[in-house]
């Protein structure tokens, strides 16, 4: 191969920083650490609570994005595993199992449930698989209802707080604990997505028949994906039960699953930063939109309908990102940066 002087003297071009896999994997951890450090230092107890809620939502959003974005397995049964994780955590706590082992048992139970729910994925996919996971959602809520009625009744379960002190101090302790769990989830999901398993899941997602002919064990890969993601979501359910201190079956209805799907659609499918961004956006929408409405609209009834306005914005964002920006905010921002950069012209 003959190289010219111009080829040798030409500067080497490096890919943008946001395309570096290591940067994508650990950037979310760095941002979350900075946010937690700032909020726990100068923020109010309410702001720390909001950050805790975002961290909890991001854990489950990462797992669902791995299942739907990387693996292509359509699921709307996210609330089912949150419910199982929470109620198994309550059950283990009532037997005297201390924290965090009760949450781990809840995640293990969801791993078993994920294996069972993943069995239909071996034969069906698409809308039919979504309906199968929807059935799991209703079955889990029905089982939770029966267990709750037989033990404590309509009031639900109340759990003892893990941390002591003032509300702000407890919220700050939860923030650092959830940050550690989120960091571990980011590392695990990034390792799975960027490795051999991630390539196999994408191949199954795009060309399932071709993946089987290439020697990829499709059935095993699908079941492993359901087991891992269900276990992570179950851990989130157990942590949520411990964080809120109360558990009731009414909180695990279908809208909960829809909200997590909206997180990964708004943030961007099959991306490391997408679920984190989507979790922050969906969690903050019901908080920020009513405040903006009250500032713009001065009518007396504006405050009463502010939550409805938040739902309108929430639905509009899902439609916009599904149609106009399928890669979500995680793909839209780099695209805008590339368009903003001036094109280089050869001299």
C-alpha positions in Angstrom: 0.0 0.0 0.0 1.5 3.4 -1.1 1.1 6.4 1.2 1.5 9.9 0.0 3.0 12.8 1.9 -0.4 14.3 2.3 -1.8 11.1 3.8 1.1 11.0 6.3 0.8 14.6 7.3 -3.0 14.6 7.6 -4.1 15.0 11.2 -5.7 12.0 12.8 -9.4 12.5 13.5 -10.7 11.2 16.8 -14.4 10.3 17.3 -16.4 12.6 19.4 -16.2 12.1 23.2 -19.8 11.1 23.5 -19.2 8.1 21.2 -16.6 6.6 23.5 -18.1 3.5 25.2 -16.3 4.0 28.5 -17.3 7.7 28.6 -21.0 6.7 27.9 -20.8 4.0 30.6 -19.4 6.2 33.4 -20.6 9.6 32.5 -24.0 8.9 34.0 -22.3 7.8 37.3 -20.3 11.0 37.4 -23.3 13.2 36.8 -25.4 11.3 39.4 -22.6 11.6 41.9 -22.3 15.4 41.4 -26.1 15.9 41.6 -26.3 13.8 44.8 -23.4 15.6 46.4 -24.8 19.0 45.6 -28.4 18.3 46.6 -27.5 16.5 49.9 -25.2 19.5 50.8 -27.3 22.5 50.0 -30.7 21.1 49.0 -33.9 20.9 51.0 -35.4 17.7 52.2 -38.0 17.8 49.4 -35.3 18.3 46.7 -33.4 15.3 48.1 -36.6 13.3 48.0 -37.1 14.1 44.3 -33.5 13.1 43.5 -34.1 9.8 45.4 -37.2 9.2 43.3 -35.2 9.8 40.1 -32.5 7.4 41.2 -35.1 4.7 41.9 -36.8 5.2 38.6 -33.5 5.1 36.7 -32.6 1.6 38.1 -35.8 0.1 36.6 -35.5 2.1 33.4 -32.0 0.7 32.7 -33.3 -2.8 33.1 -36.3 -2.2 30.9 -34.2 -0.6 28.2 -31.9 -3.6 28.2 -34.9 -5.8 27.7 -36.8 -3.7 25.1 -34.1 -1.6 23.5 -31.2 -4.0 23.3 -33.1 -7.3 23.3 -36.2 -6.2 21.4 -38.5 -8.1 23.8 -41.7 -6.0 24.1 -42.9 -6.0 27.7 -45.5 -3.9 29.6 -45.3 -6.1 32.7 -42.8 -3.9 34.5 -45.3 -3.1 37.3 -45.7 -6.9 37.9 -42.1 -7.3 38.9 -42.1 -4.1 40.9 -45.1 -5.5 42.8 -43.5 -8.9 43.3 -40.3 -7.4 44.5 -42.1 -5.1 46.9 -44.4 -7.8 48.4 -41.7 -10.4 48.7 -39.6 -7.8 50.5 -42.5 -7.2 52.9 -43.0 -11.0 53.3 -39.3 -11.5 54.1 -39.3 -8.6 56.5 -42.2 -10.0 58.4 -40.3 -13.2 58.8 -37.5 -11.3 60.4 -35.1 -11.1 57.4 -33.1 -7.9 57.8 -32.3 -5.3 55.2 -30.8 -5.6 52.5 -31.3 -9.4 52.4 -35.1 -8.9 52.2 -34.6 -6.8 49.0 -32.2 -9.4 47.6 -34.8 -12.1 48.2 -37.4 -10.0 46.4 -35.0 -9.7 43.4 -34.4 -13.4 43.4 -38.2 -14.1 43.4 -38.5 -11.7 40.4 -35.7 -13.6 38.6 -37.8 -16.8 38.9 -40.9 -14.8 37.8 -38.9 -13.4 34.8 -38.0 -17.0 33.8 -41.7 -18.0 33.8 -42.8 -14.8 31.9 -39.9 -15.3 29.5 -41.1 -18.7 28.4 -43.8 -17.3 26.1 -41.1 -15.2 24.4 -39.6 -18.4 23.0 -42.6 -18.8 20.7 -44.3 -15.4 20.4 -43.1 -11.8 20.0 -44.3 -8.3 19.3 -47.9 -7.5 20.4 -48.6 -11.0 21.5 -45.7 -11.0 23.9 -46.8 -7.6 25.2 -50.2 -9.1 26.0 -48.6 -12.0 27.8 -46.6 -9.6 30.0 -49.8 -7.6 30.5 -51.4 -10.7 31.9 -48.5 -11.1 34.4 -49.2 -7.5 35.5 -52.8 -8.2 36.4 -51.9 -11.6 38.0 -49.3 -10.0 40.3 -51.7 -7.3 41.4 -54.4 -9.8 42.1 -52.0 -12.0 44.2 -50.9 -8.9 46.1 -54.5 -7.9 46.8 -55.3 -11.4 48.2 -52.1 -11.4 50.4 -52.8 -7.9 51.7 -56.4 -8.6 52.4 -55.5 -11.8 54.3 -52.9 -10.1 56.5 -53.4 -6.4 57.1 -56.4 -5.4 55.1 -57.0 -2.3 53.0 -54.6 -0.1 54.9 -51.6 -1.8 53.4 -48.2 -2.6 54.8 -46.0 -0.2 56.8 -42.3 -0.8 57.1 -39.9 0.5 59.7 -37.4 3.1 58.4 -33.9 1.9 57.8 -32.1 5.2 58.6 -32.7 7.3 61.7 -32.5 11.1 62.2 -34.3 13.9 60.6 -36.2 13.6 57.3 -33.5 15.4 55.4 -30.8 13.1 57.0 -32.8 10.0 56.1 -33.3 11.2 52.5 -29.6 12.0 52.2 -28.7 8.5 53.4 -31.1 7.0 50.9 -29.6 9.2 48.1 -26.1 7.7 48.6 -27.4 4.2 49.0 -29.5 4.5 45.8 -26.5 6.1 44.0 -24.4 3.0 44.8 -27.1 0.7 43.5 -27.6 2.8 40.4 -23.8 2.8 39.7 -23.7 -1.0 40.0 -26.7 -1.3 37.7 -25.0 1.1 35.1 -21.8 -1.0 35.2 -23.7 -4.3 34.9 -26.0 -3.1 32.1 -23.1 -1.5 30.2 -21.0 -4.6 30.5 -23.8 -6.8 29.2 -24.8 -4.4 26.4 -21.2 -3.9 25.2 -20.2 -7.5 25.4 -20.9 -10.8 23.5 -24.4 -11.0 25.1 -25.3 -7.6 23.9 -24.3 -8.4 20.3 -26.3 -11.6 20.5 -29.4 -9.8 21.8 -29.2 -7.2 19.1 -28.9 -9.9 16.5 -32.0 -11.6 17.9 -33.8 -8.3 18.0 -33.0 -7.5 14.3 -32.9 -10.9 12.7 -34.0 -13.7 14.9 -34.1 -16.4 12.2 -30.6 -15.4 11.0 -29.3 -15.4 14.6 -30.4 -19.0 15.0 -28.7 -20.1 11.8 -25.5 -18.3 13.0 -25.4 -20.6 16.0 -26.7 -18.1 18.6 -28.8 -20.0 21.3 -31.9 -17.8 20.9 -34.0 -19.5 23.6 -31.2 -19.3 26.2 -30.4 -15.7 25.4 -34.0 -14.6 25.7 -34.6 -16.4 29.0 -31.3 -15.0 30.5 -32.4 -11.5 29.4 -35.8 -11.8 31.1 -34.2 -13.2 34.3 -31.6 -10.5 34.6 -33.9 -7.6 33.9 -36.7 -8.9 36.1 -34.2 -9.4 39.0 -33.1 -5.7 38.7 -36.6 -4.5 38.5 -37.5 -6.6 41.5 -34.6 -5.0 43.5 -36.0 -1.7 42.5 -39.4 -2.7 43.8 -38.0 -3.8 47.1 -36.0 -0.6 47.5 -39.1 1.4 46.7 -41.0 -0.4 49.4 -38.3 0.3 51.9 -37.9 3.9 50.8 -41.5 4.9 50.9 -42.2 2.8 54.0 -45.6 1.7 52.8 -46.8 -0.9 50.3 -50.3 -1.3 48.8 -51.5 -3.1 45.7 -53.2 0.0 44.3 -49.8 1.5 43.4 -48.9 -1.3 40.9 -51.5 -0.7 38.2 -50.9 -0.5 34.5 -50.0 3.3 34.4 -46.9 2.5 36.3 -45.7 0.2 33.5 -46.6 2.9 30.9 -44.6 5.5 32.8 -41.4 3.4 32.7 -41.9 2.7 29.0 -42.2 6.4 28.4 -38.9 6.9 30.2 -36.9 4.7 27.8 -38.8 6.1 24.7 -38.1 9.8 25.7 -34.6 9.1 26.8 -33.7 6.8 23.8 -33.7 3.1 23.3 -30.6 1.0 23.5 -28.5 3.8 25.0 -26.6 4.1 28.2 -27.7 7.6 29.0 -31.3 7.4 27.6 -32.9 5.7 30.6 -31.2 8.1 33.0 -32.5 11.1 31.0 -35.9 9.7 30.6 -36.2 8.9 34.3 -35.3 12.5 35.2 -37.7 13.9 32.6 -40.7 11.8 33.5 -40.2 12.2 37.2 -39.8 16.0 37.1 -42.7 16.6 34.7 -45.5 16.4 37.3 -43.5 18.7 39.5 -42.4 21.4 37.1 -45.3 21.6 34.7 -47.9 22.8 37.4 -45.4 25.4 38.5 -45.0 26.7 35.0 -48.7 26.7 34.4 -49.3 28.8 37.6 -46.7 31.3 36.4 -48.2 31.7 32.9 -51.9 31.2 33.5 -53.4 33.5 36.2 -57.0 32.1 36.1 -58.3 30.7 39.4 -58.9 27.2 38.0 -55.4 26.8 36.5 -54.0 25.3 39.7 -56.8 22.7 39.8 -56.0 21.5 36.2 -52.2 21.8 36.5 -51.8 18.0 36.9 -53.9 17.5 33.8 -51.6 19.8 31.8 -48.7 17.7 33.0 -50.3 14.6 31.6 -50.9 16.4 28.2 -47.2 17.4 28.0 -46.2 13.9 29.1 -48.3 12.2 26.3 -47.2 14.8 23.7 -43.5 14.1 24.4 -44.0 10.4 24.0 -45.7 10.9 20.6 -43.1 13.4 19.4 -40.1 11.2 20.3 -41.7 8.1 18.8 -42.4 9.8 15.5 -39.8 12.6 15.1 -36.9 11.4 17.2 -36.9 7.6 17.6 -33.5 7.7 19.3 -34.8 10.0 22.1 -33.0 12.8 23.8 -29.8 10.7 24.0 -29.7 10.6 20.2 -31.2 14.0 19.5 -28.6 16.0 21.4 -25.5 14.6 19.6 -27.4 15.0 16.3 -28.0 18.7 17.0 -24.3 19.1 18.0 -23.2 17.5 14.7 -25.4 19.9 12.8 -24.1 22.9 14.8 -20.5 22.1 14.0 -19.2 23.8 10.9 -18.3 21.5 8.0 -14.7 21.2 7.1 -13.7 21.9 3.6 -10.6 20.5 2.0 -8.1 23.2 0.9 
